[in-house]
Amino acid sequence: MQKTAFFLSSIFQPLLFPTYSMILLFQVGNFAVFDFRYKLSAVFSIFLLTAIIPLIVIIILKKMGVVSSIQLASRNQRTVPYLFTIVSYIPAIIFLYRIYMPSYIVGMMTGVMVSTIVIMLINLKWKISAHLSAMGGLFAAIILVSYRLAINPVALLTFTSILAGMIATSRIMLKVHTLMQTFVGFLIGFGIMFSFGIMF
C-alpha cells in the first residue's frame, strides 16, 4: 500500500497539474479542434514553465542541501521552492495570454499562482497539502470550463472526486499530511481557482 501511495503522490505531483489540465482542456468543446501543432506547443510550453523548470530548481536545491527531498516533505524546506515555482508561473500566464487563450483560462492560471502564494504563506506556520490544493483547483477548473462550453461535467467531476480521495488517502498514509491539511488544501485550491475563473 505504501508503494501505491507513493506512486499516486508522484504521478499527481502538484507541478504536473497545469500540464494535465492543458491536455484535458484540449479534449473538450472548441478546444478539441485546435490545430495539433498549436496544442502540442501549448502543452509543451506549460510543461516546461510550470513543471520542468521548478523541478530543476528543486533538484539544484537538494544538491545544495537546502532541501532534503524532492518530495519536500518538511514544512520548513518548502518556502524557497514555492517562491521559484511562483516565479515560473508568471511567464506561463504571459504565454497563455500571447497565444490568445480565452481570458478565463489565463485567469485560472493566475489562480494557480495565487493558490501557491497562499499555500506558501500558510506553510510558514502550518503545513498544508499542495497535492490537494491542485486537485481542488482542477475540480473548480472543470466546473468553470464546462459552464463556459455548455458541456455536462458530471462524469469527469465524479472521477476527479474519487481521484482526490485517493490522493488525500495516499498523503495521509505516507504521513506527510493530516486529514485536515488535505481538506483545507482542497478548499483553498478550489476557492481561489473558482474565484479567478469567474473574474476574467
Buried (B, 14 or more C-beta within 10 A) or exposed (E): EEEEBBEBBEEBBBBBBBBBBBBBBBEBBEBEEEEEEEBEEBBEBBBBBBBBBBBEBBEEBBEEEBBEEBBBBEBEBBBBBBBBBBEBBEBBBEBBBEEEBBEBBBBBBBBBBBBBBBBBEBBEEEBBBBBBBBBBBBBBBBBBBBEBBEEEBEEBBEEBEEBBEBBBBBBBBBEBBBEEBBBBBBEBBBBBBBEBBBEB
